[in-house]
Structure formats: structure tokens, C-alpha cells
């Protein structure tokens, strides 16, 4: 019997996006890098990036020539730290988030 692939929760997707941004360091990450590392469609990427910027977890910068670049705000780094704690806690009890 084949096992169905579990879908990621919205929180997990947002955390994956933020990890992709964090992995690029202080200079931030472009949309393509985030799209590939977080394994998202372009539509979902755009939707979730807008939400992260709106909630002030991610900062959007860049001009028309170099394109957009996204970096984590302090609030975003704090969210990611707390998410990792919650992830470890839930895994200890066998619960997926």
C-alpha cells in the first residue's frame, strides 16, 4: 500500500520560505531562490511573500535593475527561532505541524 504524501501546513511553508531567505545571509534572497528552496509555485510564492512583508517578518528591497531581494526582519528572525522550538517540541510527541 502506498503512503500518501502529507501536505505542508501554511506555517511550515512560511517557515521554509524564511529559512531560504535566512540561508542567503544578510544580503537576502531573490524570489527565484526562495521559490526553489521552499518548493513553491510562483502564484503561492507571490501570495506568501506579500503576507510576510505585510506582517513585517520579511523586508522587500531592490530596484528595477537588480530585482527584488527579501531579507528577514528582527521580528522574522524571532518567529523562525520560536518556530524551531515549537517544531522540536511537537516532534518529541510525534505530532507534525
N, C-alpha and C positions, 0 to 999 in steps of 0.2 A: 504494500500500500504506500503510495507516495505521500509525502508530507507537504502540506500547503505552505507556501512562503508567507510568513507573517508580514503584515503591513506595518510601516513605521508610524508612530504617533506624530502628531504635529509638533509636539515638544521635542521629540527625537530629531525630526527634520531640522527644526530651528537650531538645535544644538549642533547637529552635523554641519550646518552652514557656518555657524560661528566658529567651530573647530577649524574648518577650511580657511576662514579668514585669519584666525589666530596662527595657523601654521605658516603663514606668509610673513609673520613678524610685524614690525612697526610700519612698514611701507604699505601694508594692506594687500588685498586680493582683488583681482578683477572679476567680473561676472562669469567669464568662461571657466576660470579656475574653480570658483565656488560651485558652478553647475556640475562640473565633472567630479569633484571631490565629494559633493553631497548627493550625487546621483539623482539629479532632478531634471524635469523638463523645463524648457525656457519659460513657459507660462507660470509654472509653480515658482520658479526662481524669482521672477519679477514680482509676483504677488507677495512672497515671503520676505523679500528684500525690502519692499515698501513697508511692510509691517514692522520689521526690525528697526528701520530708520525712524518710523513714526513713534515707536516705543523707546527711542533713544538708546537702543542696545548696540546699534551699528551707526557709524558715521559715513556718509557718502561724500566723496570729494572727486576732484578731477575736472578737466576741461574737455572740450570737444576733440582736441588733437590726441591726447593720451588716453581718453576714455574714462569711464568711471572706475573708481577704486573704493573699496569698502574696508574700514578698519573698526575694531571693537572699541567702544567707549569704556570708561571705567565701570559703568553700570553693566555693560555687556560682559566684561571680564568677571565681574562678581556673579552674574547669572550663571555663567559657564562653570565657575568654581562650585557653586551650590548645586548645579545640575549633576556634576560628577559625584558629589557626596550622596545625593539622592539616588543616583544610579547604582552606586556601590551598596547602599543600604537596601534597595529593593532586590538586588541580585542575591544578597545574603539570605533573603527569604524566598527566592525563586520566583519573584514577580517581575515581569517585563514592563517597562514604561515606554 
